[in-house]
Amino acid sequence: MRSYFFKLGTDTKLYYIGVAHSYDPSHPQFKEIRARWRGYLSETIDKNRIIVVEHAPNDVYENGEDDAIKKDGEVGLVAVLARNNGVKVVCLEPDRSSEFSFLGTVFSRDEIAYYYFARVVAQWHRIPAPRPQFEEYMGPYLRRDQEVSGWHNFDFSLPAIMAIHKKLFKKEFNSADADFFNTVHNPTLDKTVINKVARTLHKYRNKQVVEGVKRMWNEGINIFMLYGRGHAEAHEKSLREILH
């Protein structure tokens, strides 16, 4: 998947690059991110700057850009670039508890829990070999969802989620089926109820993010925005309509 780039503004600038989620430092998109970053810096000298990313950085990344990418993909890279240039990094996404509450008005708990699980399985498949053991990798994410969901009587254990998989798809769970997990949480597809969960959440998240960008833009802040490629076109349409 190719990167997606657009730029808005004259006095106030917005640079937006949509990329694949990758943890491979050799992926060509990282060269493009660095080039776009240099362009952004050159056009915003002595101006207010901020970086908007899809999720908050998870580390201080003291071992350089490649290590940051291996740990946290594109967000790790821009966190290092931001630190080196004194630029703040923010995430405008709704918090996970709000997402659970919103989705709970439309979908069942099984469907919501499985959606978040499937996303992490797809993420696990993107990690360059040698990957962490599957069970070891999934554990912290399942415990996080248990905590933020507020569903104290819901079983987020791996066996329980695998049982939901069998109930939803009428087949045994197979963690090695990368193609399945790359498509089941894709909001642009309409194959399963999990795609519908993804699409509903996608619209909710985009609305929250666009409103946050508008607030910062109106304050004269120059924005460098780095997001997954799947959000780029929807964000561009909305941002072109409201940023003047």
ABEGO torsion letter per residue (X at the ends): XBBBBBBBEAABBBBBBBBBBBABAABAAAAAAAAAAAAAAAAABGBBBBBBBABBBABAGAAEAAAAAAAAEAAAAAAAAAAAAGBBBBBABBBAAAAAAAAAAABBAAAAAAAAAAAAAAAAAABBOBBBBAAAAAAAAAAAAAAAAGBAABBABAAAAAAAAAAAAGBBBBAABAAAAAAAABAABAABAAAAAAAAAAAAAAAAAAAAAAAAAAAGBBBBBBBBAAAAAAAAAAAAAABX
